[in-house]
Amino acid sequence: MSDPGFIENFVNASAEGKIAYLEARLNAALEASSVHIDDDSAAHAGHAGASAGSHYTVTIVAARFAGKPRVARHRLVYDALADELRQGIHALAIKAFTPEEFCRPVRVTE
């Protein structure tokens, strides 16, 4: 479990501060080569559980995802943010890639 002071800092942080905090947590836990987080909270205003800084989309690239199916990759992200999920994150969309997958060119067909 995380230091309660860190969780308090997350809960009380600005929207930008929360994103920076989450990026740092994911980088440290998964040794990610890239982490990008979008705050989608405004799109969910008005429904149960919605609050500023409570809905996120995470795009993360990490070698630790190699050989793991999508569910296992998501579990690694959920485990890295377990305390935060209990303390204010209401929804988390995850896009998890290995470096090879993320850099793979997209094939366009006509």
ChimeraX attribute file (.defattr): number of C-alpha atoms within 10 A of each C-alpha:
attribute: neighborCount
match mode: 1-to-1
recipient: residues
	/A:1	6
	/A:2	10
	/A:3	8
	/A:4	10
	/A:5	9
	/A:6	13
	/A:7	18
	/A:8	12
	/A:9	13
	/A:10	21
	/A:11	18
	/A:12	12
	/A:13	15
	/A:14	13
	/A:15	16
	/A:16	12
	/A:17	15
	/A:18	20
	/A:19	20
	/A:20	15
	/A:21	18
	/A:22	21
	/A:23	19
	/A:24	14
	/A:25	16
	/A:26	22
	/A:27	18
	/A:28	11
	/A:29	14
	/A:30	17
	/A:31	15
	/A:32	20
	/A:33	12
	/A:34	16
	/A:35	17
	/A:36	14
	/A:37	18
	/A:38	14
	/A:39	18
	/A:40	17
	/A:41	20
	/A:42	13
	/A:43	10
	/A:44	15
	/A:45	13
	/A:46	10
	/A:47	8
	/A:48	8
	/A:49	14
	/A:50	18
	/A:51	16
	/A:52	16
	/A:53	24
	/A:54	23
	/A:55	23
	/A:56	19
	/A:57	16
	/A:58	21
	/A:59	16
	/A:60	25
	/A:61	24
	/A:62	21
	/A:63	14
	/A:64	15
	/A:65	20
	/A:66	13
	/A:67	10
	/A:68	12
	/A:69	10
	/A:70	13
	/A:71	9
	/A:72	12
	/A:73	22
	/A:74	18
	/A:75	12
	/A:76	17
	/A:77	20
	/A:78	16
	/A:79	14
	/A:80	18
	/A:81	18
	/A:82	15
	/A:83	17
	/A:84	23
	/A:85	15
	/A:86	10
	/A:87	14
	/A:88	19
	/A:89	21
	/A:90	17
	/A:91	17
	/A:92	18
	/A:93	14
	/A:94	17
	/A:95	15
	/A:96	22
	/A:97	22
	/A:98	21
	/A:99	18
	/A:100	12
	/A:101	11
	/A:102	15
	/A:103	10
	/A:104	9
	/A:105	8
	/A:106	7
	/A:107	5
	/A:108	5
	/A:109	4
	/A:110	2
